[in-house]
Amino acid sequence: MSLDIRIDGQSVELTAGSSLDMNLVTPHFDYAKIPGSTANLPAFPLSRRNQQIFGYWEQPQVGGILQRRRFEQYWGGHLIREAMYVLTEAGPAGYVGQMAEPLGEFFGDWQNELLTELDFGSLPLAGLLNAEIKSDGMTAAAFPLIRNPDFYGTNGPAVNYNGKVNDPSGTGPQTPMILLTWLLKKISQATGTTIDGDFVNHPVYSKLLFYNTRALDGATSITINRHLPTLTVTELLLEIRKLFNLRFDFNFADRRLTIGFWQDSITKAAVVDWSAKAVGRAVKTPEVNTRLQLGYDLDSNDGLMKDKPAIMADYLTPGNSPNFSPLKSRFSTLMTDDITGRTKVSQIGITAQFSQLGNTFTPRLLFWNGIVAGEPDASPEKGDFSLYWNEADGLYQNHWRELEAMRQTQFYAKQSLNLTETDLAGLKWHQKVHINGVDYFVLSVNVSLPISKPAECLLVAV
């Protein structure tokens, strides 16, 4: 058996005795970023075959344009890893490059651009029906009625403002709110990627929209980027992950992102038994931060948030331990009126009127409910789902209980394992492995191909 590295489906020639050192890392336990696996690749010699694969790039006459290439790594016919290959150097010593698997490579030029700077095009208001606009076969934008007496500040009486944003009568400010799932579709179309999964297709979460305070000011179409939160594409994904405890599965070679729910993986039983592969005894370390603190940043421009309302409180795991793991999303939500149940704010809006274009808003989400009792409605609660942390159907209850229970008893184990190439090919980070009576998630694997010694693995007990 031998190492087989393929670039765009073609096997490159390797120097005799070449080896490949890999540091494989799970993407599911770091909520601040999506870590990627890395590999210390051997240089590919300057052979005729390799020159054809790389388009003779080492020659100065060829020019400097390079593209990401599909990277596949096989051993004995087993596909071990798929990613992208980035050529970094070419010369007499051969072709030198690296395997690129981080989130930072996934969306290309759009990766770190603000949503407010990206060209999502526009939506004509001529398509407005029942307070929503459809595009690409789905709801793209909606105009829910929001009770906000302060939209024009002290100037409301001067324009006979009735305190309602998106009043169906057409009076007052009209502020379109973009649907999250539609925006994800536009991002995937623009970047040549696919974004799917249980979260995107969820019957309730597919109705999430971005709260917006910028008025159309008489425009006949919606310029999408003017009505989005000030986040990059990467930040958008990471921040919604912190609300719903999402699981991101990236297939870098196929440019596919599947978004699911992490709690679903925690509740499933182990599917692989690695007990016979364990070498020696594990070295255990405890989980010190057994408690969770879950919260979000509030919009200080909303007067209702000046003194933090009880409904907006963080969730904190009960207990006396002083050690906890804090997690805070930049996305929050809005308040509702105790009597009518309708959504309300106390916030000066963004409009050309009265020199209010300098105002801002922070990222917030609502559920689009369509027409309710004759009014277009959006709210922080829909069915059995709430955007508050501590409600009976809130974020903690729906998405974080399983992880909290896991952290109460979890520990980490450094374990040497006699893994085979088949084990590496079948490794799925969201699936547990069983070793000598304990179920684990695999956090990292350090291994070399060809395999001549046990892999050094870091595990977390469930």
MARTOR-87169 format. One record per residue (C-alpha): residue in three letters; x, y, z. Coordinates in steps of 0.02 Angstrom, whole numbers, plus 50000, padded with zeros to 5 digits. Example, Ala and Ser with C-alpha at 12.3 -4.5 7.8 and 13.67 -1.06 7.14 Angstrom:
MARTOR-87169
ALA506154977550390/SER506844994750357/
***
This chain:
MARTOR-87169
MET500005000050000/SER500575017749967/LEU500125035849992/ASP499095043049851/ILE498825061849842/ARG497675068249706/ILE497525086149645/ASP495935089149546/GLY495715070349534/GLN497465066749465/SER498755057349566/VAL500355067249591/GLU502055058749589/LEU502915058149758/THR504715056349809/ALA505105038649868/GLY504815036750054/SER503685052050067/SER502645053250225/LEU501195064050277/ASP500975070950453/MET499185075550496/ASN498385085050639/LEU496525081550622/VAL495425092950728/THR493555092750765/PRO492595108350712/HIS491225106050842/PHE491915111651011/ASP492585129150978/TYR491185142050970/ALA492345156650931/LYS492955149550766/ILE492885134350654/PRO494595126050670/GLY495225116050522/SER496325100750510/THR498085103050443/ALA499345091950356/ASN501225093550332/LEU501285089350147/PRO502845082950059/ALA503515092849912/PHE502975085849744/PRO504485083249631/LEU504655092749467/SER504175077649359/ARG503325078549190/ARG501685072149264/ASN501705084849406/GLN502125098749285/GLN500585094349183/ILE499485094049337/PHE500105111149395/GLY500135118749222/TYR502035121349222/TRP501775135049350/GLU503615135049399/GLN504025143249232/PRO504035162349238/GLN503165163649070/VAL501605155149137/GLY501105170149244/GLY500495171449422/ILE498655166749424/LEU498295152249540/GLN496675143949593/ARG496185133249740/ARG496315115049687/ARG495345099849747/PHE496415089649867/GLU496125071149903/GLN497195060050010/TYR497095041049993/TRP497985026650076/GLY497735009150010/GLY496195014849916/HIS495405022950070/LEU494955041350055/ILE495685049150213/ARG495405067650185/GLU494605079750063/ALA495035098150065/MET495755111749955/TYR497575113149901/VAL498485129749896/LEU500145130349800/THR501365141549893/GLU503015138849801/ALA503675130749643/GLY505475128749585/PRO506895116249561/ALA506445107749726/GLY504685104349665/TYR502935110349708/VAL502635115549887/GLY500885118849955/GLN499685116450098/MET498015108550131/ALA496715121950165/GLU495235116750271/PRO494815131750382/LEU493205141550371/GLY494305155750310/GLU494435147450139/PHE492625142550117/PHE491765158250053/GLY493215165249955/ASP493205184049929/TRP491595185850027/GLN492335177850182/ASN492735193150285/GLU491695206450197/LEU490315215050293/LEU488555210450240/THR488235229050222/GLU489615230150089/LEU489135214949985/ASP488085216249829/PHE486495206149859/GLY485555216149729/SER483825223349759/LEU482015217949775/PRO480655227749686/LEU479225233549797/ALA478045229349654/GLY478085211349719/LEU477435216149891/LEU475955205249941/ASN475315202150117/ALA476785212250186/GLU478105200850110/ILE479125199449952/LYS479575182849874/SER481135179149772/ASP481935162849715/GLY480355153749765/MET480425159049948/THR480045173750061/ALA481485185950046/ALA480895201050146/ALA479445205850258/PHE478705221550333/PRO478105216850509/LEU477235230250610/ILE478335235950755/ARG477695247650890/ASN479045260850907/PRO478485278150963/ASP480275284750959/PHE480725281250777/TYR480795299950736/GLY481385305150908/THR480515321250961/ASN480025324850780/GLY478615312250769/PRO477195324750795/ALA477875335450653/VAL477465321450528/ASN475915314950619/TYR476825298750659/ASN475665286150743/GLY477055276150828/LYS476965261250711/VAL478375255850595/ASN477765246450440/ASP475965251850465/PRO474985243050326/SER474135259650287/GLY475795265550215/THR475955279950337/GLY477555281650437/PRO479225273150405/GLN479345257050305/THR480835246350359/PRO481065229750265/MET481735214850361/ILE482695201350267/LEU482415182750297/LEU483965173550360/THR483705158050253/TRP483485168550096/LEU485095177850133/LEU486025161350158/LYS485395155949987/LYS486035172049909/ILE487735169649993/SER487845151849927/GLN487375157349751/ALA488675171249751/THR490085160449821/GLY489765144249725/THR489375134749884/THR487915124549949/ILE487145128250119/ASP485865115650181/GLY485405105250333/ASP484105103550471/PHE484285121550529/VAL484035129050357/ASN482535117750324/HIS481785119550498/PRO479925123950490/VAL480115137850620/TYR481925143650608/SER481725145650420/LYS480585160350466/LEU481935170150557/LEU482185187950496/PHE483435201750534/TYR482695216350630/ASN483085232650541/THR482825251050581/ARG483315258850414/ALA481825266050320/LEU481575265150133/ASP481255283850126/GLY480155282449972/ALA481275270649873/THR480365259349750/SER481515244549781/ILE482465236949927/THR484355238149916/ILE484695222650020/ASN486365227050101/ARG485685243350174/HIS484525233650287/LEU485705220350357/PRO486685219850521/THR488505225150520/LEU489285207850522/THR490425198250406/VAL489835181850329/THR490935172450451/GLU490275182150600/LEU488485179250544/LEU488725160450551/LEU489695160250713/GLU488475171650803/ILE486905162050756/ARG487825146150806/LYS487955153150983/LEU486065154850995/PHE485505138050928/ASN487025127150970/LEU487255123250787/ARG488365110050710/PHE489325115250554/ASP489905101150441/PHE491015107750302/ASN491395097750147/PHE492765108750077/ALA493045098949918/ASP491205099549869/ARG490985117249940/ARG489525111450048/LEU489055117550222/THR487755107250314/ILE487025115950467/GLY486235104750599/PHE485965104750787/TRP487365099150901/GLN486195092551036/ASP485605079150913/SER487365071950910/ILE487555072351099/THR485995061751124/LYS486485048151001/ALA487385032251056/ALA489155027951002/VAL489245019150834/VAL491065013450838/ASP491995002950968/TRP493855006750978/SER494194997251140/ALA495364984751058/LYS496374998950982/ALA496835007251147/VAL498705006751189/GLY499105008551373/ARG498095018851495/ALA497325035751459/VAL497935051551543/LYS496405060451614/THR496135078851648/PRO494545086151723/GLU493335098751650/VAL493485113651767/ASN492105124451693/THR490605113351724/ARG489315127351719/LEU488675137151568/GLN488265155551555/LEU487275159151397/GLY486765176551343/TYR486765189851208/ASP487245207951181/LEU485785219851197/ASP485495234851084/SER485875249851193/ASN485005260951065/ASP483355253151117/GLY482715262451270/LEU481825246751330/MET483535238551353/LYS484335252251460/ASP483925242751619/LYS484105224651568/PRO482355217051566/ALA482115200751660/ILE481535192151500/MET483245195851423/ALA484235188251566/ASP485675176351535/TYR485495157951573/LEU486685151851709/THR486855133651760/PRO486245131751940/GLY487595127452067/ASN488945134352179/SER490475131552074/PRO491325148152033/ASN491955141151868/PHE490845142851716/SER491035143851528/PRO490275160151460/LEU489555161151286/LYS488755176951219/SER488005180051047/ARG487965196850962/PHE486185192650908/SER484775196651029/THR482915199351006/LEU481515211551051/MET480225214051186/THR478355211451171/ASP476915221151249/ASP476195212551402/ILE474405216351352/THR474355214551162/GLY475825202551142/ARG476445213250997/THR478285217250970/LYS478885234151031/VAL480465244851044/SER480935262251096/GLN482265266550968/ILE482695280950853/GLY482725274450675/ILE483835277250524/THR483055288950396/ALA483495303650286/GLN482165313450377/PHE482765324450519/SER484595319750485/GLN484435302350561/LEU485575292850441/GLY486955291950571/ASN485995280550689/THR486395262050705/PHE485645245650764/THR486415229550826/PRO485995211950761/ARG484295205650818/LEU483155191750760/LEU481265189150754/PHE480105175850685/TRP479055181150537/ASN477245176050571/GLY476365183150418/ILE474695191950443/VAL474015189750620/ALA472355197750669/GLY472465209150519/GLU474245215050553/PRO475925209250481/ASP476775201850632/ALA478505196550689/SER478905190750864/PRO480255183050975/GLU479185167450999/LYS478375155650874/GLY477555139050915/ASP478695129051029/PHE480205140250999/SER480755156151086/LEU482245167551060/TYR482345171051247/TRP483555160651350/ASN482505156051500/GLU480755153151432/ALA479935135951441/ASP480245134351253/GLY481795145251256/LEU483525143251185/TYR484205134051336/GLN482785121351343/ASN482785118051157/HIS484655117751121/TRP485815117951271/ARG485185105651404/GLU486135091051329/LEU487795100251323/GLU487545106651500/ALA487225088951564/MET488765082851471/ARG489875096151549/GLN489345091151725/THR490295074651713/GLN491445076251563/PHE493335074151569/TYR494705074051439/ALA495795059151398/LYS497435058051303/GLN497445040751229/SER498595031751108/LEU497615021550982/ASN498135009150849/LEU497085017050713/THR497085010850535/GLU496845020150374/THR495055013550372/ASP494755021150544/LEU495385038050483/ALA494325037050326/GLY492765033150428/LEU493065046150564/LYS491555057550585/TRP491775071050715/HIS489935071550764/GLN489885052950804/LYS490445045650971/VAL491695031550990/HIS491665018751130/ILE493255014051223/ASN493265002251372/GLY491585006851444/VAL491595025351405/ASP490875035051259/TYR491935049251189/PHE491935062551055/VAL493605063550966/LEU494375080950981/SER495995078350885/VAL497065064950804/ASN498935066550770/VAL499505053150650/SER500735050150508/LEU500515040850345/PRO501165027850318/ILE500595022750492/SER502055015650590/LYS501545019950768/PRO499955023150869/ALA498995039250838/GLU498965051550982/CYS497155056351015/LEU496285068851127/LEU494545063351180/VAL493145070751282/ALA492035059151383/VAL490165060951361/
***
